[in-house]
Amino acid sequence: MASDWRRTMGNVRSFVGNSMGGLRGGQSLASWLVAGTIAYYLWVKPAQDLKKEQQARALLAVADANQYVEKRKPIADPQVTGLIYGNKNKTDKPQD
């Protein structure tokens, strides 16, 4: 009976060890540390920085609506600029 319990625990430990890459001890810990650090700097930190930046912009916009100006260039209308084919010589004013 005791051997079945030990065998089951050994199988579970083996399964968990193999599912985590098969590394043991310090190698496993070091690899998880490197993977966690890379994941933090690639996904978590940029998301946190973006959220902080958006909150700061929102606070600026609320503080004084006339002072805050969004620093993006407006997108031109393709019909007015003639970028759409067939609208090059048209004007907005009606001819009498």
C-alpha positions in Angstrom: 0.0 0.0 0.0 2.8 2.4 0.9 4.6 1.7 -2.3 1.5 2.7 -4.4 1.4 6.0 -2.6 5.1 6.7 -3.1 4.9 5.6 -6.7 2.0 8.0 -7.4 3.8 10.9 -5.7 6.9 10.1 -7.8 4.9 10.1 -11.0 3.3 13.4 -10.1 6.7 15.0 -9.3 8.1 13.6 -12.6 5.1 15.0 -14.5 5.4 18.4 -13.0 9.1 18.5 -13.5 8.8 17.5 -17.1 6.0 20.0 -17.8 8.2 22.8 -16.5 11.0 22.1 -18.9 12.7 19.2 -17.3 15.2 21.4 -15.4 16.0 20.8 -11.8 17.1 23.0 -8.9 19.0 26.2 -9.6 18.7 25.8 -13.4 14.9 25.8 -13.2 14.8 28.7 -10.9 17.2 30.7 -13.1 15.3 30.0 -16.2 12.0 31.0 -14.6 13.6 34.2 -13.4 14.9 35.1 -16.8 11.6 34.3 -18.5 9.7 36.4 -15.9 12.0 39.3 -16.3 11.7 39.3 -20.1 7.9 39.0 -19.8 7.8 41.9 -17.4 9.8 44.2 -19.6 8.0 43.2 -22.8 4.3 43.1 -21.6 3.7 44.3 -18.1 5.8 47.4 -17.9 4.7 48.9 -21.3 1.1 48.4 -20.3 1.6 50.1 -17.0 3.4 53.0 -18.6 0.7 53.5 -21.2 -2.0 53.5 -18.5 -0.1 56.1 -16.4 0.5 58.3 -19.5 -3.2 58.1 -20.4 -4.2 59.0 -16.8 -1.8 62.0 -16.9 -3.3 63.2 -20.2 -6.8 62.9 -18.9 -5.9 64.9 -15.8 -4.3 67.6 -18.0 -7.4 67.8 -20.2 -9.7 68.0 -17.2 -7.6 70.6 -15.3 -7.8 73.3 -18.0 -9.7 72.4 -21.2 -8.4 75.5 -23.1 -4.8 75.0 -22.2 -4.4 71.3 -23.2 -3.9 70.7 -26.9 -3.5 67.3 -28.4 -0.2 67.1 -30.3 -1.4 65.0 -33.2 -1.7 66.2 -36.8 -5.3 66.1 -38.1 -6.0 63.6 -40.8 -6.9 65.3 -44.1 -10.1 64.4 -45.9 -9.1 62.4 -49.0 -12.0 63.8 -51.0 -11.0 67.4 -50.4 -7.3 66.8 -51.1 -8.0 64.9 -54.3 -6.6 61.6 -53.1 -9.7 59.8 -54.2 -9.6 59.1 -58.0 -11.9 61.3 -60.0 -12.1 64.2 -57.6 -9.1 66.2 -58.7 -10.7 69.2 -60.5 -13.8 69.7 -58.3 -14.2 72.7 -56.1 -16.4 73.1 -53.0 -18.0 76.3 -54.3 -21.1 75.9 -56.6 -20.7 77.6 -60.0 -23.4 80.1 -61.0 
